[in-house]
Amino acid sequence: MCTPVRRTYSAAMTGSANEHDSARIDPSVPTPSHELGNRFGGRFGDPANDGSGGPARDRTTPAGTDPIDAVDAPSSLTSLTRGAESPDNPGAGTDLTKESESYTHGHHESVLRSHRRRTAANSAAFLLPHLLSDMTLLDVGCGPGTVTVDFAERLTQGSVVGVDASDDVLESARGLADAHGTKNISFEHANAYELPFEDDSFDVVFAHQLLQHLSDPVAALREMRRVAKPGGFVAVRDADYEAMTWYPESAELTEWNMLYHEVTHTYGFEPDAGRRLASWVRDAGFDPATIEPGASVWCYATPDDRTWWGGLWAERCTESNFAVQAKDSALADDVALEQLAQGWREWAAAPDGWFAVLNGEVLARA
Ligand SMILES: C[S@@+](CC[C@H](N)C(=O)[O-])C[C@H]1O[C@@H](n2cnc3c(N)ncnc32)[C@H](O)[C@@H]1O
C-alpha cells in the first residue's frame, strides 16, 4: 500500500511553497507555474501581467505560421516543451500555434458524459436572443457537438461549423448530427489558434468552456475575431473554478478544487477563466463599447443531477486526463485521487447536496 502523495487537507489550506515542495516526489517534474513567475509568460506569477500577449493583432493579419503538431502529444511533456520565457527567449511561453497543449480533461467517457448534457439553452442562453435563422455560426472547441447541433437546428436557413483539436470528439459530433438528421452542419479538425477560415467568414463565432484550456486565450480570441464578419458576434462562456460552491462542506471537494487549480496552473491554463473573459476580450482588441459581460450558473441539486455530476467527477478524479496530469506533476497519487473520488461519491449521496458552477459570459462585436 503506497502513501498518498497529496498533502493532507489541513496542510493544504495553508498553501505554503514548502508544502508544495514536500508534495513532490521527483524534482524533475514540472514546477507549478504560479511558483515560477514568468515561466508561462507571467500570467500566474505576476499580477501586473494578465497574459494578454501584447497589443491586438490587426484582424487581417493571418495567425501564426507554425505547422500544426500532432494533437495527441504526450500530456506530461506539453507544457514543458512549449519553452520557458526568458530575457533571451522572449515570447517562448506564447508559442502557441501548435496543438501541443494538453486538454486537461481529455475525452474519457466521464468527461464526455458531462459535455453531452449541454444544450444551446443551458450553455448559450446569452447568445440565443441574437441569433437569426439565416446566420452562419462557428463553434470553436465544439467537443462532442451537442450545443453545435442545437445551434444548427435553430439556424434553419443558415449553417454551422464545429471545430475541435480532437478527432475522436469530432467523430462523436458527426455521429450526433447524423442521428439528428441535421444537414446544415459540418465538423472539421482545427486549432483554435489557427482557424482554417478566411477573414470575415462567420456571423457568429462561439466558444464554450474552451478558453480555460488554452495557455493564450487572448490569441485565440483574436483569431475568433479575425474569422467573424465585421459587426458579427463573438460569444464566449467559461466556468470559474474558484467561484464554484457546494453544500454540505467537504474536505475532499475543497482539496479537489485546490488540486484542480494546481494541475491546470502547472500546465499553463487558467481555471478561473469566467471572471477574466471580459478582460481577455478587451485585450484581444474588441471595441470595449461592444463588450457585454455577464454570468450564469449551472446548479446540480436533484438526486439525478447529483448522481450524474458527483459520479462523473468521481470517475474523472481517477480515470481522466486530469488524473494523469495530477500524477505526472507529482501533485497527487492514486491513493489521494481515490480519496477525492470517494468525497465526490459522498457528496452525491448527501440528500441535501447542492453544487453551483458560476460561468462568466461575454458577447462582443467583431
Ligand atoms: C471543455 S470541452 C468543451 C466542449 C464543448 N464546447 C462543450 O461545451 O460541450 C473543450 C474542448 O476544446 C477542445 N480544444 C482544446 N484545445 C483546443 C485547441 N487548441 N483548438 C481547438 N480545440 C481545442 C478540446 O478537445 C475539447 O473538446
The ligand as a MOL file (V3000), in Angstrom:
LIG
                    3D

  0  0  0     0  0            999 V3000
M  V30 BEGIN CTAB
M  V30 COUNTS 27 29 0 0 0
M  V30 BEGIN ATOM
M  V30 1 C -14.4590 21.5600 -22.1310 0
M  V30 2 S -14.5180 20.9880 -23.7900 0 CHG=1
M  V30 3 C -15.9230 21.9130 -24.3630 0
M  V30 4 C -16.6420 21.2400 -25.4930 0
M  V30 5 C -17.9040 21.9660 -25.9650 0
M  V30 6 N -17.6290 23.3340 -26.3370 0
M  V30 7 C -18.9450 21.8980 -24.8910 0
M  V30 8 O -19.1290 22.8700 -24.1710 0
M  V30 9 O -19.5580 20.8290 -24.7350 0 CHG=-1
M  V30 10 C -13.1660 21.8150 -24.5680 0
M  V30 11 C -12.9000 21.3200 -25.9870 0
M  V30 12 O -11.8950 22.1690 -26.5610 0
M  V30 13 C -11.0490 21.3550 -27.3590 0
M  V30 14 N -9.7600 22.0520 -27.5020 0
M  V30 15 C -8.7830 22.2060 -26.5750 0
M  V30 16 N -7.7640 22.9150 -27.0860 0
M  V30 17 C -8.1040 23.2270 -28.3680 0
M  V30 18 C -7.4680 23.9370 -29.4200 0
M  V30 19 N -6.2580 24.4980 -29.2590 0
M  V30 20 N -8.1010 24.0660 -30.5920 0
M  V30 21 C -9.3250 23.5080 -30.7830 0
M  V30 22 N -9.9840 22.8200 -29.8170 0
M  V30 23 C -9.3730 22.6690 -28.6300 0
M  V30 24 C -10.9610 20.0510 -26.6110 0
M  V30 25 O -10.5900 18.9740 -27.4810 0
M  V30 26 C -12.3820 19.9130 -26.0710 0
M  V30 27 O -13.1950 19.1470 -26.9220 0
M  V30 END ATOM
M  V30 BEGIN BOND
M  V30 1 1 1 2
M  V30 2 1 2 3
M  V30 3 1 2 10
M  V30 4 1 3 4
M  V30 5 1 4 5
M  V30 6 1 5 6
M  V30 7 1 5 7
M  V30 8 2 7 8
M  V30 9 1 7 9
M  V30 10 1 10 11
M  V30 11 1 11 12
M  V30 12 1 11 26
M  V30 13 1 12 13
M  V30 14 1 13 14
M  V30 15 1 13 24
M  V30 16 1 14 15
M  V30 17 1 14 23
M  V30 18 2 15 16
M  V30 19 1 16 17
M  V30 20 1 17 18
M  V30 21 2 17 23
M  V30 22 1 18 19
M  V30 23 2 18 20
M  V30 24 1 20 21
M  V30 25 2 21 22
M  V30 26 1 22 23
M  V30 27 1 24 25
M  V30 28 1 24 26
M  V30 29 1 26 27
M  V30 END BOND
M  V30 END CTAB
M  END
